[in-house]
Amino acid sequence: QQLQDLKHEAAATQHNLEAEGANLATAKAEIEGLEKELDRRRLHESELTESLSQTQAEVTKLQRAKEAETNQLKDRNQALHEQSQCLTTKLAAAEDAHRHCDRRIADLTSEVHTIKSTADEVKLKLDSEHHANIELQAALNAQRKLVAEVELREKSYHE
């Protein structure tokens, strides 16, 4: 009976060993599959890491280009602001000069009117003096004629 029990136990152990061997083979196959999957995932991770690195390099490049363009735009904006201030100052100066010119033109126009009035008065005086000179010349001529007549009478009286 003991022998029978041992045979039975040996058969059961053999059966367990065979089952364990099958489980071990299955586990080894699963491990190989998992190792292949792990290798595939590591390769994929490496590819993704390389892609990420390239993307980060491109992002850095684009950020630098953006910063450079932003700085250029800021510089251009500053230059335009300064140019605008300069033009505003020049415009204000031009407007002041224009107002000064308008005042000067008004002053000169007033002076011209005054000079014309004075010239008209002088012309009237000159015309008046010219007529007086003509009358004086006529009187002088009449006086000379009288003197000449008197001298001619005296001369003929003496002769």
C-alpha positions in Angstrom: 0.0 0.0 0.0 2.8 2.3 0.8 4.3 1.6 -2.5 1.1 2.2 -4.2 0.8 5.5 -2.3 4.3 6.5 -3.3 3.7 5.6 -6.9 0.5 7.6 -6.8 2.4 10.5 -5.1 5.2 10.1 -7.6 2.7 10.2 -10.5 1.0 13.3 -8.9 4.5 14.9 -8.5 5.4 14.0 -12.1 2.1 15.5 -13.2 2.8 18.6 -11.1 6.3 18.8 -12.5 5.0 18.5 -16.1 2.4 21.2 -15.3 5.1 23.4 -13.7 7.4 22.8 -16.8 4.5 23.9 -19.1 3.9 26.9 -16.8 7.6 27.7 -16.9 7.7 27.5 -20.7 4.7 29.7 -20.9 6.3 32.1 -18.4 9.6 32.1 -20.4 7.6 32.8 -23.6 5.7 35.6 -21.9 9.1 37.0 -20.6 10.5 36.9 -24.1 7.4 38.6 -25.5 7.6 41.2 -22.7 11.3 41.7 -23.4 10.6 42.2 -27.1 7.8 44.6 -26.2 10.1 46.4 -23.8 12.8 46.7 -26.5 10.2 48.0 -29.0 9.0 50.5 -26.4 12.6 51.6 -25.6 13.2 52.1 -29.3 10.0 54.1 -29.6 10.9 56.1 -26.5 14.3 56.8 -28.0 12.7 57.9 -31.3 10.3 60.1 -29.3 13.1 61.5 -27.3 15.0 62.4 -30.5 11.9 63.9 -32.0 11.3 65.9 -28.8 14.9 67.1 -28.8 14.5 68.3 -32.4 11.2 69.9 -31.6 12.7 71.7 -28.6 15.6 72.9 -30.7 13.1 74.2 -33.3 11.1 75.9 -30.6 14.2 77.5 -29.2 15.2 78.6 -32.7 11.7 80.1 -33.2 11.8 81.8 -29.8 15.1 83.4 -30.6 13.8 84.5 -34.0 10.6 85.9 -32.3 12.7 87.7 -29.7 15.0 89.2 -32.5 11.9 90.3 -34.5 10.3 91.7 -31.3 13.4 93.6 -30.5 13.6 94.9 -34.1 9.9 96.0 -33.9 10.6 97.7 -30.5 13.6 99.5 -32.0 11.5 100.5 -35.1 8.6 101.6 -32.9 11.1 103.7 -30.7 12.6 105.2 -33.9 9.1 106.1 -35.2 8.1 107.5 -31.8 11.2 109.7 -31.8 10.6 110.7 -35.5 7.0 111.6 -34.6 8.1 113.7 -31.7 10.7 115.5 -33.9 8.1 116.1 -36.6 5.6 117.3 -34.0 8.3 119.8 -32.7 9.0 120.9 -36.2 5.3 121.3 -37.0 4.9 123.4 -33.9 7.9 125.5 -34.9 6.5 125.9 -38.4 3.1 126.9 -37.0 4.8 129.5 -34.8 6.8 130.8 -37.7 3.6 130.9 -39.8 1.9 133.0 -37.1 4.9 135.3 -36.9 4.9 135.7 -40.6 1.1 136.5 -40.6 1.8 139.1 -37.9 4.7 140.5 -39.8 2.6 140.7 -43.0 -0.1 142.5 -41.1 2.4 144.9 -39.7 4.0 145.5 -43.1 0.6 145.9 -44.7 -0.2 148.6 -42.1 3.1 150.3 -42.7 2.4 150.2 -46.5 -0.9 151.9 -45.9 0.7 154.5 -43.7 3.4 155.1 -46.3 0.8 155.4 -49.1 -1.2 157.8 -47.0 2.0 159.8 -46.3 3.0 159.6 -50.0 -0.5 160.9 -51.0 -0.2 163.8 -48.5 3.4 164.5 -49.9 2.0 164.4 -53.5 -0.7 166.8 -52.6 1.8 169.1 -51.0 4.1 168.7 -54.0 1.2 169.5 -56.4 0.3 172.5 -54.3 4.0 173.7 -54.2 4.3 173.0 -57.9 1.2 175.2 -58.6 2.7 177.8 -56.2 6.0 177.6 -58.0 4.2 178.1 -61.4 2.5 181.1 -60.0 5.7 182.3 -58.4 7.5 181.8 -61.7 4.8 183.7 -63.5 5.1 186.5 -61.0 8.9 186.4 -61.3 8.6 186.6 -65.1 6.1 189.5 -64.8 8.5 191.1 -62.4 11.4 190.7 -64.7 9.4 192.0 -67.6 8.5 195.1 -65.5 12.2 195.5 -64.5 13.2 195.1 -68.1 10.6 197.7 -69.1 11.7 200.0 -66.4 15.3 199.6 -67.4 14.4 200.2 -71.0 12.5 203.4 -70.0 15.4 204.6 -67.9 17.8 203.9 -70.7 15.6 205.7 -73.2 15.1 208.5 -70.7 18.9 208.9 -70.3 19.4 209.0 -74.0 
